[in-house]
Amino acid sequence: MSYELTGKLIAKYDTVQRSETFKTREFVVEKTDDINGRTVVNYVKFQCVQDRTNIVDRVNLGDEIKVYFNIKGSKWEKEGRTNYITNLDAWRIEQILQGGKKEGVDNEYLEPLDTFRSSPSDAVDDLPF
């Protein structure tokens, strides 16, 4: 199951090579909510693994972002002690620009679907149906 969270990027850390074949990278998002007239601030730490460690490179500290992530949990036992670990594994980040636009989408050049017109009428229709 996938989740998403929107907030401000406040920290990003270097990639850590955990073993010869496994690497991770962490970053922190500040999430502010108004609950019953009171402002509540949460700091949520995410991790990226393997080829996803570079997704945080294209956003800057202070940027409003939307993070898509999975929740993963594991059980760790050693010397008779049991510990449970929860990770928020980020797999995609979108930068939220002023006015609610997302990076890479220029709404000025998007036409509503109900008014969309294809190329000129003399264009070749090469669809097989």
Secondary structure by P-SEA (a helix, b strand, c coil): cbbbbbcccccccccccccccccbbbbbbbbbbbcccbbbbbbbbbbbccccccccccccccccbbbbbbbbbbccccccbbbbbbbbcccbbbbbccccccccccccccccccccccccccccccccc
